[in-house]
């Protein structure tokens, strides 16, 4: 039996991301956010409160 990774949404661009293969991740207020690219991760890290507030994951 295999487990499929649960998909999450990149809080910057809205792209669907598989946490197992995400280009980057960041912790903020006890939650891990996953990103499709390093560029999205850098945008998040510059102002995490702005993007975390609208994240649906």
Secondary structure, 3 states (H helix, E strand, C coil): CCCCCCEEECCCCCCEEECCCCCEEEEECCEEEEECCHHHHHHHHHCHHHHHCCCCC
